[in-house]
Amino acid sequence: MWECFDAGGEWIQIPANFDNVCNSMITLFTAATTEGWVDVMKNAMDATKFNAMPVYNNNPMHALFFIMFVLIMALFILNLFVGVVINKFNEEKERLAHNTQLTPIQMEYCDTMIKCYSAKPKVVYQDTGN
């Protein structure tokens, strides 16, 4: 870092980092949403010690961590999303099926009409004796 300053450069810290707990949680959440996780993985692979210049592929095992983390978290988040959608769908289905504004006689009439409209005539074949 000091060599960079001595040469007239600027030491820039990337936004997605693991320098403190807050930044770490935000970075892992970003990776879990699969938005920009490849850049985070590459930066983690290039990381060295504190205030030191990154070295290309310094820690290749970090790639394994990020790949496993993204697979597990993406599946977890996907399952949560699908679960919420299906739960809401079932709630709406129940709400529409049990309409509380109809009286019991009106509900019976609706059920009868549904059965009448769904009924189909039966085809009976007669033997003509030929």
N, C-alpha and C positions, 0 to 999 in steps of 0.2 A: 504494500500500500504506500509506504513512504517513498519507495523508488518511483512510483507513479507520480506522486506529488512533486518530487525533486526534478523529474523530467518535464514538469509543466502540464501533466495530465490531470484528469479528473477521475476520482474513484467513485463509480456509480454502483449502487446496490440495486439488485433486481427486486421488483415488488413482491414476487412470490419467493419467500425465503423461510428459513427455519431458525432465525436468530432469536426469537422469543416464542413463548407459548401461544400468544394471540396470532402472530403471523403464521406459526406452524398449523394451527387449527384452520385458519382461512385457506392456507395453501392446500391442506389435505382435503378440505371441503371442495375446493375448486377442482382438484384432481378427481374426486369422487363423482362430480357431475360430468366428467369426461370433457371438460372445456379447457383446453390448453394444457392437458396433463403431460403431453409429450415434451413440451418445453421445460416444464418443471422437472421431469425425469432426466432430461439431458443436463440441466443445471446441477441437479443432485449428483449425477455421475461425474461431472467435472469438478465438484467441490473438493477443496483441500482443507487446510486448517484456517483458523480465524484470521481475517485480514491478509490472506495470501491469494496470489494469482491463481485462477482456475487452471487445471491441467486436463487436457482432453482425455476422456475415459479413465479418470483416476480411480473411480470406484464402480466397476461394472456390475457389482452385485446389487447396487441400488436400483438398477433396471428391473431386476427380478422382483424386488419389493414393490415397485410401482405397478408393474404389470399385474401382480397378484392382488394388490390393493384395489386397482381400478376394476378388475374382474369381479371381485367380491362385492365391492360397494355399488357398482353399476347394477349387478343382479339384485342386490338388496333394495336399492332405490327403485328399480323397475318393479319389483314385487310389491313394494309399498304403494306405488302409483297404481298398479293394476288392482290391488286390493281395495283402494279407496274408490276407484271408478266402479268396480263391481258392487261394492257396498252401497254406493249412492244409487246405482241402477236398481238394485233390489229394493231400496227404500222407496224410490219413485214408483216402482211396480206395485208394491204393497199399498201405497197411498192411492194409486189409481184404481186398484182392484177393490178396495174397501172405501167406496165413496160414502162419506158420512152424511151427505145431504139428501140421500134417497131414503124413503121409508121402506120398511121390509116388503110391502106389497109391490112397490116400484122396482125393487131389486129382483123380486121373483118374476115380475113381468119382463125385465131386461134379460134375465137368464132364460126364460121361455122363448123370447124373440131370438136370442143367440142360437138356441137349439133349433128353432124353426128355420132360420137362415142357413144353418150349417147342414141341415138334413138334405139328403140327396135321394132321388127315387131309385128303387131297386129294379134292376133289369132282370126279367124272368124270360128265359128262352123256352119256347114250347116246341115239343117234338112234333113235326108235321107228319110223321109216319112214312116218309119217302124211302 
